[in-house]
Amino acid sequence: MKTVFLASVAAATLIAAPAFAQDAIGSVGIAYNYADVEGTDVNRGVIDGTVASSVFGDWTVTFNAEAAYTDVKHAGDETTLAGAVHLSKKIDDMRFGGFYGASEFGNTTLNTFGLEGQKYLDRATLTGVVSYGTAADADIWTVAGDAAFYATPQLRLSGGAAYTNVDADNIFIGAGDVDAWSAGVAAEYQFADTPYSVFGGYDYVKSSDLDVDANVFKIGMRYSFGGGLQARDQAGANLGRTHNGVAALFGN
């Protein structure tokens, strides 16, 4: 079931996106991520895509898909898939909705359910997310926020922060709760009169309970269809790209 879901989302997002409707909007990107986790190098190559289209009047469906190759120094490498489906409704200058996502996580699957909301301003977008995930009998709660500012129509600057709580007692008896937080900044620049943009970002992730911190850097390029940077935001086509806690270690 997991494989069917991920493959279906990937196909809908990366291949059949323009067929949803004339107002479909989204992007396809490629990125390189590097993380320094307590002196351990984590290198990651990512291909991802997102597409949003109106359904049922004011409602919008958004699909995310990602394929990634990760190499951890002294710990081997793996190829993983992830996908998510969002259903949201735009009310005036705000958007509210929910989502379900699944991602391959080690030898198990991380299933995530969440609620999300956005506020659209003339030159900014504010996003908030609350999610619950489960993997290997661990319960994972995350609260995240993100603010994006458009310095120009072609330049998007953003910053975000997140708090994550993992109840790991079902995995290791007596392990209890593990708290982690993350904060990051990012920028995306779209070349004038073209659908191409470049982006980069930095995230810092820390867990005092595990005595671990990480510095995460990312760079990449995107091809957009249906609209530019701010149009993607206001159409719901950037849902799923909000700063999302410990997942910043591996997200695009």
N, C-alpha and C positions, 0 to 999 in steps of 0.2 A: 504494500500500500504506500509506504514512504517513497519508494522508487518511482511508482506511477505518478504520485503527486508532484514530486520534484521535476520529473521529466515533462509532465504536462505544463507546469508553470514555465519551465525553460522554453518549451516550444512556443507557447503563447506569447512570451515576452520577446524572445530573441529572433523568432522567425515570422510569426503571424501578426505582429503588432499593428502594422498599418491597416490590416483587414478588419479591425474591430469596428471602426467608424471613421467618418471623414474628420471628426474632431479629435481623433486619437493623438496623444502627445506623449513623448517619452525620450529615452536616450539609451544608447549602448556604449559601454566604456571598457577600457582596459587599464589596469593599474599594477604598480609594483609597491608592495608594502614591506617595510623592514621594522622589526621590533627587537629591542635590546631588553631582555628579561633577566635581570640579575646576572648579566654577563653572558647569557646564552643568546645566540643570534637566531632569529626567526625570519626567514625570507619567504615572501608569498607573492605569487602572480595571480591576478584575478581578471576574469571576464564577467561583466555583469550587465544587466539590462533592466529597464523599467518602462511600463506603458500604462497610461490611464485613459479611460474613455467613459463618456456619459452613458448611464443606463437608468431606466426607470425615472426619467425626468431630471430632477436635481441630484440624483444619486450618481456616484462615480465608483467604478471598479478599477483598482490598481493592482498590477502584477509586478512582482520583483523576482528575478532569478540570478543566480550566481554560480559560477564554476571556478574553483580555485585549486592551485597547486601550492602546497606548503612544505617547506624544508626546515626542520629544526636541527640545529647543530648537535651532533652526537645522539640524536634521537630519531633519525630517519625522516622519511617524507611520506606524503599522502595527497590524494586528489579527492576533493569533496564537492558536493552540490548543496545548494540551499535555495529555498523558494518561499514566497509569501503572497497572500491574497488579502487586499484591503477593500472594505466597502465603506464609503463615506458620503456624507451629505453636506453640501455647501448652503449655508444660511447667511445671506447678506455678505459680510466680509469675514466670515468664520467658516471653518469646516470641522465636522465631528464624525468619528467613525470608529471602526474596530478592525482587527486583523488576526489572521492565523498564519504562522510560519513554521517551517520544518527545516532543519539543517543537520547534516551529518556531523557528528561530534565524537571523535575517537571511534570506539566500537559501538556507539549507541546513537540515538537520535534526540536532538533537542527540539521539543515541541513548545511553541510559544503562542500565547493568546494575549491580546492587549487592546487598550483603548487609546485613541489619539485625538488631538485637537490642534487646529491652527488658527491664527489670527493674521489677517492680511492688512498691511499698512501700505501707504503710497510707495515707500522705498524699503520695506522690510517685511519679513515673515517670522512670526513667533510660533514655535511648535512645542507641544508637551505630549509625553507618552508615559503610560503606566502599563507594565506587562507582567505576566506570570509565565514562567517556563518550567519544564520538567525534563530531566535527563538522568538516567541511571538512578531513579528514585530520589533524586535531589530536587528540592523546590527552590526556584530562583525568582525573586521579585526585583523589578527594576523600575525606578522613576527617573525620567530623563527630560531635559529641556534644551532647546536650541533656538538661537536668534540669528537670523540672516539679514544682512544689510546690503543694499545695492548701491555701491559708490557711484557706479554708472550702469546703464542698461547691460553692459558687457562684463561687469565685474561684480561678483558676489562674494562677500566676506561673511564668515559665520563663526560663531563660538558656541560651545555647548558643555554641559556637565551632566553627570549621571551618578546615581547611587544604586548599588546592587547588594542584595542580601541573599545568601545561599544557605539553606538548611541542609547541611550535609550529614546529619545524624543517621539518616537511613543508609548511608554508604559506609561511614566509619562510626561505630558506636562510641558516643562521647565526644564526637567531633563538634557538635553544636552548630551555631551559626557562624558564618564567615561573611564579613562585610568588606565591600570594596567600593571605591569611587574613582571617577575618571573625569578629566576635563580636556578640552581640545579646541583648536582653532583650525580653520580651513579657508581656502580661497579658490575660486573658479573664474577663469577668464575666457570668454567666447570671442573668437576672432570676428571682426566686423564683416557683415554680409556673407558669412559662412555658417554652416551648422556645427563647426568643430570648436571644441574648447579644451583647455588644459586645466588641471587642478592639482592641488597639493594640500597637505595637512599634517598636523602634529597632535598627538594625544599622549597624555600622561595618565597611567593607571596605577593605583596603589591599593594594597590590602595590608593593613597593620596586623590583622589576625594571622595572616600567612607570612608576614615579614617579607613581602615581595612587592617590587615596583617595576614598571616597564615604561620605556619611551618608544613610541610608535610613530614612524614617518611614512607618508604615502605620497606618491605622485602618479599622474595618469592623464589620459585623454578620453574625451567623450564625443560622440556624434549624436546630435539632437534632431528630432523630427517633430513637426507640428507646432513648434514655437521655441522661443529663446529661454534664457535662464529664469527670469521672473515668471514667464508664462508657465513653465514647468511647475514651479512652486504653486501657483494659484489654481492650477488644474488638478492638483493632487498627485502629480507625477514624480514628486520627490519623497512621498511617503515611503518609509522604510530606509531612508538614508539619514535619518536623524541620529544624532549622537546617542549611542545606546549602551552605555556602561562598559562592563568588562569585554563585551563583544568588540569594543574599539581595538582590542588586540589584533583582531583578524578581519574586521569589517572594511568595506570600500566606501 
